[in-house]
Amino acid sequence: DKVMVGIIVYRPYLTEDMAQLDALFVDKHYRQQGIASHLTRLLERQAITDGHKRLYVSATESQSAVGFYISQGFIPTQDSHPELYALEPNDIHMIKILEN
């Protein structure tokens, strides 16, 4: 049987040169198996293919979420996207520079 264990949501063109990782979820029974990292790499490759230089994510304040995104190369930013910050002011807003 095929089971969907994770999902990632891509939003291209958040700005002219920046895409957004809008959502990432892995079923709790399948975590710690590299699925989130794999999905993130796939999304990054698509963003690069689409010509983006940066990737934006707004992470919940949990240590696990922020720690995961930092492990993937994201860095907390003071240059938050105004609309996304207004929607999620308590989130940790992060950006990753994409390399071709």
N, C-alpha and C positions, 0 to 999 in steps of 0.2 A: 504494500500500500504506500502511496505517496502522501506525505503529510507536509503542510506548510509550517515551517518552524521559525521563520523570520521574515521580516519585511523591512524595506528601506524606501523612503520617499525622496525623490529628487525634484528640486525646483530649479530649472535652469534660468539664467538671466534675472537673478535677484537684483543685480545691477549689471552694467554693461560687461564687466569682466569677472563677475563673481556669481557663482551658483550657490544653492543652499541644500544642505542635507536637512530636510524638513522633519523627518521622523525615522527612527530606527527602533525596531522591537524584535527580540528573540524570545521565544517561549521559555519559561523558566526551567523546564525540563531539559532544554538543549543548550543552556548557557555554558560558558567556559570551554567551548569546543572550537573557537575560532570563527564561528559563523558571523558574528558582528563585524569582525575585522575583514573577513572576506567580502561581505556586502559593502563595507565602506570602501575597500579597494576598487570594487567594480564601479561604484558611484564616482569615485575620483577619476577613474579612466574615462568614464563617459563625460565628465565635466571637462577634462583636458581635450577630448575629441571635439567637444562643442566650443572650444576656444577660450575657456575660462582660465584665469590666472590664480583665483582664490576660491576657497570653499568656506562657507559660513555655517555655523551650527549654534543653536541656542539650547544649552543643556540644563536639565534640572539641577538643582543645587546639591544633589547627592554626591558623595565621594566616589561611588562606583561609576556614575555617569561622567563626571568631570575627569576622573582618573582614566577612564577608557579613552575619551577624546584626546587627552594629553598624550596618552600612549600611541595614538594614531598621528601625532604631529600637529594637533591643533594648539593654539596659544590663546589664552584669554585676551580680549581686546577692550580697550577703552573707546574704540571707534565703532560702537554698536550701530546696527542698522536701526534708524529711528522708529519705523513701523513695527519691527519685530520686538524692539525693546519696550515699546508701549504695550504690546500684547503680553509680554512675559518679562516684566521688570525684575523679577527675582531670579530669573535664569542666569546662568553664566554664559555670556556671549563670547564665541571663540571663532578664530579664523585660521585656516591652514593655507599656506602658500603652495600652489601646485607646481610640480616640476614635470616638464615634458619628457 
